[in-house]
Amino acid sequence: MDLALLRTFVTVHRAGSFTRAAALLGLSQPAVTSQIRTLERQLGRPLFLRQARGVTPTTIGDELAHKAAPHLDALVEITEAGLDDESSLRTLHLAGPPEFTAERALPALTELTGEDGQGFALRASFGNAEEVLEGLAAGHHDLAICTARPRGSLLTATALCDEEHVLVAAPRWAEQLGSGKPRRKGARVLENVPVVEVHESLPFVSRYWASVFDSLPAAPGTVIVPDLRAVLACVVAGAGLAVLPRYLCASAMAHGEVVALHEPAVPPLRTYFLVVRTGTLAMPHIARAHDWLLRAAGNWC
């Protein structure tokens, strides 16, 4: 059986679509369709059920993928690693949200880059969940951090950690509101405080309001800047309130630059996932980075 046909088959099985598999393989969609039909003729059985959106594997298709995928992944590992143990340093391509990647993931991973004989070069890029997952699926990244769990079998996600969100503002706003007012009177007392956010849709504030106050924020964003570190700087300068990850504003809170306007009994949380293309954890440099981040995350909560 032609290994190229098996590789195409496994890619389609994981992608759930001829179109996405073609993009991953660098082939045209008709070429992928032709290869799958050739393999089906050789086996004498259909491997996929064609649907309006993508394909669904048949029982035979699932069985073949289960048997073939691990061996193909092992061959890819051998091919990419090379036959010479003294080959050049491997490069790990990491993608994730800018703030979390910069503050958490990169400092942890740089501890691995210089290890004698086992280190790797590191390249990082930033993006939102949709962007990093699309880049990972297309092979542009080896490892992705995002707040959305991907669907399907092409990508494999592992929960990395939870971040706690805190409602903060400069001390003068807290003094103006009065101690304990948000706890006693709810979101209504915050309506006249300017809002600092990363997007016009107020994703952090809206999530906090829905979770804690069971309502939507009444005020629009006064300052919109697409980086949580810049949001924090604006809040420190007195621009208004914001909802920020505790790890990001903990130092500013400790120094009195910002204060928590409200401390709910159950604070809102957001989960981060560590995502790889299915099968690539067979590659040592990806597996080491993956395991290292999971261990480091135990100290981040």
Salt bridges, closest charged atoms under 4 A:
GLU40 OE2 - ARG50 NH1 3.15
ASP62 OD1 - HIS13 NE2 2.75
ASP73 OD2 - ARG14 NH2 2.70
GLU80 OE1 - ARG90 NH2 3.83
GLU115 OE1 - ARG288 NH2 2.77
GLU163 OE2 - HIS165 NE2 2.89
GLU163 OE2 - ARG270 NH2 2.85
GLU164 OE2 - ARG246 NH2 2.89
ASP227 OD2 - ARG229 NH2 2.83
GLU263 OE1 - ARG246 NH2 3.19
ASP291 OD1 - HIS290 ND1 3.73
